[in-house]
Amino acid sequence: MHRRRRLAAGAAAVLISLTAVSACSSEESGDKGGTSTKDASVINVTIKGDTVEPNGKRYDVSLNQKVEFVIDADEAGEIHIHSKPEQEIAYDAGTSTHDVSFDKPGIFAVESHALEKTIVELEVR
């Protein structure tokens, strides 16, 4: 009889531990170091002076999905996408639209080298 209670208590402890671990994992995977994850199809980018929005947010992108960058900038410039192969988007002052897609998975930073800022991260799967 004591053996059954010990087995039942052990099984209960394992279930509680697994539940606690999975609950922690769910919260942590969505956090990603303070960045939120969104599905991307249109990403609005505003560049004014030395500020840029969004500032480092992570977006989910499917392989071969078209991503449209709508860039509103106070002066002409260029952003770099550190994908494979790397891509560059040159834009004029004002509002412009640029389409890109990715045929390889990975996490790719989209940066303004002039501002030394990461605009977004694209998680392509």
VENFEN-V429482 format. One record per residue. N is the residue number from 1. SS is DSSP state (a for helix, b for strand, c for the rest). PHI is phi as a letter, one per 30 degrees, with the letter a starting at -180 (none if undefined). D_LAST is the distance of its C-alpha to the last C-alpha in Angstrom with 1 decimal. Layout:
n:N ss:SS phi:PHI d_last:D_LAST
n:N ss:SS phi:PHI d_last:D_LAST
This chain:
n:1 ss:c phi:none d_last:52.4
n:2 ss:a phi:d d_last:51.3
n:3 ss:a phi:d d_last:48.8
n:4 ss:a phi:d d_last:47.1
n:5 ss:a phi:d d_last:46.9
n:6 ss:a phi:d d_last:45.3
n:7 ss:a phi:d d_last:42.7
n:8 ss:a phi:d d_last:42.0
n:9 ss:a phi:d d_last:41.8
n:10 ss:a phi:d d_last:39.5
n:11 ss:a phi:d d_last:37.2
n:12 ss:a phi:d d_last:37.2
n:13 ss:a phi:d d_last:36.4
n:14 ss:a phi:d d_last:33.4
n:15 ss:a phi:d d_last:32.1
n:16 ss:a phi:d d_last:32.7
n:17 ss:a phi:d d_last:30.9
n:18 ss:a phi:d d_last:27.8
n:19 ss:a phi:d d_last:27.8
n:20 ss:a phi:d d_last:28.2
n:21 ss:a phi:d d_last:25.4
n:22 ss:a phi:d d_last:22.9
n:23 ss:a phi:d d_last:24.1
n:24 ss:a phi:d d_last:23.7
n:25 ss:a phi:d d_last:20.2
n:26 ss:a phi:d d_last:19.1
n:27 ss:a phi:d d_last:20.7
n:28 ss:a phi:d d_last:19.4
n:29 ss:a phi:d d_last:15.7
n:30 ss:a phi:d d_last:16.1
n:31 ss:a phi:d d_last:18.3
n:32 ss:a phi:h d_last:16.3
n:33 ss:a phi:i d_last:19.5
n:34 ss:a phi:j d_last:20.8
n:35 ss:c phi:c d_last:17.8
n:36 ss:c phi:c d_last:16.7
n:37 ss:b phi:c d_last:13.3
n:38 ss:b phi:b d_last:13.3
n:39 ss:b phi:d d_last:11.5
n:40 ss:c phi:c d_last:12.0
n:41 ss:c phi:b d_last:13.9
n:42 ss:b phi:b d_last:17.0
n:43 ss:b phi:b d_last:17.5
n:44 ss:b phi:d d_last:21.2
n:45 ss:b phi:b d_last:22.3
n:46 ss:b phi:c d_last:26.0
n:47 ss:b phi:b d_last:27.7
n:48 ss:b phi:b d_last:31.3
n:49 ss:c phi:i d_last:33.4
n:50 ss:c phi:c d_last:31.5
n:51 ss:b phi:c d_last:29.3
n:52 ss:b phi:b d_last:25.8
n:53 ss:b phi:b d_last:23.9
n:54 ss:c phi:d d_last:21.3
n:55 ss:c phi:b d_last:21.7
n:56 ss:c phi:j d_last:18.7
n:57 ss:b phi:d d_last:16.7
n:58 ss:b phi:c d_last:13.0
n:59 ss:b phi:b d_last:11.0
n:60 ss:b phi:d d_last:7.7
n:61 ss:b phi:b d_last:6.4
n:62 ss:c phi:d d_last:5.2
n:63 ss:c phi:e d_last:5.6
n:64 ss:c phi:i d_last:9.4
n:65 ss:c phi:d d_last:9.9
n:66 ss:c phi:d d_last:13.1
n:67 ss:b phi:c d_last:13.5
n:68 ss:b phi:c d_last:17.2
n:69 ss:b phi:c d_last:18.8
n:70 ss:b phi:c d_last:22.2
n:71 ss:b phi:c d_last:24.2
n:72 ss:b phi:c d_last:27.6
n:73 ss:b phi:b d_last:29.4
n:74 ss:c phi:d d_last:33.1
n:75 ss:c phi:a d_last:33.1
n:76 ss:c phi:d d_last:31.3
n:77 ss:b phi:a d_last:28.7
n:78 ss:b phi:a d_last:25.5
n:79 ss:b phi:c d_last:22.0
n:80 ss:b phi:c d_last:19.8
n:81 ss:b phi:c d_last:16.1
n:82 ss:c phi:d d_last:15.4
n:83 ss:c phi:c d_last:12.7
n:84 ss:c phi:c d_last:13.4
n:85 ss:c phi:d d_last:15.8
n:86 ss:c phi:d d_last:17.0
n:87 ss:b phi:b d_last:17.8
n:88 ss:b phi:b d_last:20.8
n:89 ss:b phi:b d_last:21.9
n:90 ss:b phi:c d_last:25.6
n:91 ss:b phi:b d_last:27.0
n:92 ss:c phi:c d_last:30.6
n:93 ss:c phi:d d_last:32.4
n:94 ss:b phi:j d_last:31.9
n:95 ss:b phi:c d_last:29.0
n:96 ss:b phi:b d_last:26.7
n:97 ss:b phi:b d_last:23.5
n:98 ss:b phi:b d_last:20.9
n:99 ss:b phi:c d_last:17.9
n:100 ss:b phi:b d_last:14.9
n:101 ss:c phi:b d_last:11.8
n:102 ss:c phi:b d_last:9.3
n:103 ss:c phi:c d_last:9.3
n:104 ss:c phi:b d_last:7.8
n:105 ss:c phi:d d_last:4.9
n:106 ss:b phi:l d_last:6.8
n:107 ss:b phi:c d_last:8.8
n:108 ss:b phi:c d_last:11.2
n:109 ss:b phi:d d_last:14.6
n:110 ss:b phi:c d_last:16.4
n:111 ss:b phi:b d_last:20.1
n:112 ss:b phi:c d_last:23.6
n:113 ss:c phi:d d_last:25.5
n:114 ss:c phi:d d_last:28.8
n:115 ss:c phi:c d_last:28.3
n:116 ss:c phi:h d_last:26.5
n:117 ss:b phi:b d_last:24.0
n:118 ss:b phi:d d_last:20.2
n:119 ss:b phi:d d_last:19.6
n:120 ss:b phi:b d_last:16.0
n:121 ss:b phi:c d_last:12.9
n:122 ss:b phi:c d_last:9.5
n:123 ss:b phi:c d_last:6.5
n:124 ss:b phi:c d_last:3.8
n:125 ss:c phi:b d_last:0.0
